[in-house]
């Protein structure tokens, strides 16, 4: 039996989908019967609660726990839709300096006793907030988009993770647009991997539905009919648990192009 | 309730807003509860253990994208401890330096303004604390500027905090921007006194300042209401040991914490906590009540799931042990609650 997993989700660059990935992975793992806690390590700019639709249920935050103002379990917000999932919210009104890596470690280590998976949503950047987020992690999921800047930042973060002894790293390439890759307008999965040289955990295609689910506080993975992005996340979750799942075929549907062309002429 | 215009909203005791579930975590003691991980290998060599360089080289040779799959040996640890009940976890936290966050206070006394720095266990300001303090002061000055008479004298009550010349100058600049003049500095610190004298302020050192120090045993009387003309944005928390009046909106992510009532002449969308010292008679009033959360004394409530068709001024108050919302126009006519 393996030990409980402590995974930080990080990227370096902001806006590549760390929080969305964390929310969806957490929800998917919980759906698969695992006990999961997601930790928002983005002190001062918390978002994870919004994506999970739990904002109005927050009473205490991680800082209140550390200040001894409440017990750990009081600060955990349980998801109504998925009782296996809990959220440890970050404080909104404090800076990232208000918590130390040691305190973070203490919280995470304690939670890992009660949950199969501890997912830590790292803030963007490589400053204090990032250092806090990775301090207790045993594994890391690097999220990047197929863009030069995101890949560059991801590469820097991978170096920092290695230096901090987080060696088990996996890569998620988010927001891939297959049509653009085919037209050689966007970096391909292979291009990204050539640079980062981190084992691939999965590729998530660009999906407008993500915006909708973000705004509704309903993770994509809860949808009745999964979109391609939803399937990708569900595959990633299975891989995380050790299943061998082949990469989804993301090649752009060609016939639709001809259909469009035909429509132009009729 | 009287005329039926008040709508009950989800509310409960302080660690349980509405129908939030806080069931105990089941202790998962059986190993079979978590299905054994399938041992599937993606590649003959364990990718996570090979160095990045080796992997990189391998990637360059292989044309296909390599997919990583976890397997049991990855975890490499023989830790087999079963899950424990999270409510049994007792974090041994050091509460010594984590007092509730104090804020700066600006109050008038006999025609002067007193600027009180928050007291703390540490005498010197950490950079982040100082930055926060300056932001607070700016917000207070900007949001009350209609009442600040130009050329009012300000006395700085520094208590036992250490301030250097640069910090004094920063405060002075913020005050000057609001056309206020810092004249006198009260301090218990020699170092601060020297810095203040050097900068040309008159200084009173070593005064006990008992009436400035709001020690917990100083009494329960509330401060004068804090009046703010501002939008309280996400990440801003305003605490006041009295009532708070906001002429503007309270945005989601922002919070107001008042020992007395909270009155928002605008849209209340963030978190409002009235009666924070425990007074359950306190109320929260807003022109448009669409809160993330309302708290009165030790009660917490979320807004009703379905927003009303159109908003009108409302009052939140505690009745029969839970927070209720009534239309403001009818609230005055409600019969007085019997406890």
Interface residues (C-beta under 8 A of the other chain):
Chain A: X1 X2 X3 X4 X5 X33 X34 X35 X44 X45 X55 X56 X57 X58 X59 X60 X63 X65 X66 X67 X68 X70 X71 X72 X73 X74 X76 X77 X78 X80 X83 X86 X92 X93 X95 X97 X98 X106 X107 X110 X111 X113 X114 X115 X116 X158 X162 X167 X168 X169 X170 X189 X190 X193 X194 X197 X198 X199 X200 X201 X239 X240 X241 X242 X243 X244 X245 X246 X247
Chain B: X14 X15 X16 X17 X18 X19 X20 X21 X22 X23 X25 X28 X31 X34 X35 X36 X37 X38 X39 X40 X42 X47 X48 X49 X52 X53 X55 X56 X59 X60 X65 X66 X67 X68 X69 X70 X71 X72 X74 X75 X77 X79 X80 X81 X83 X84 X85 X86 X87 X89 X90 X91 X92 X93 X94 X95 X98 X126 X127 X128 X131 X132 X234 X235 X236 X237 X252 X253 X255 X292 X293 X300 X302 X303
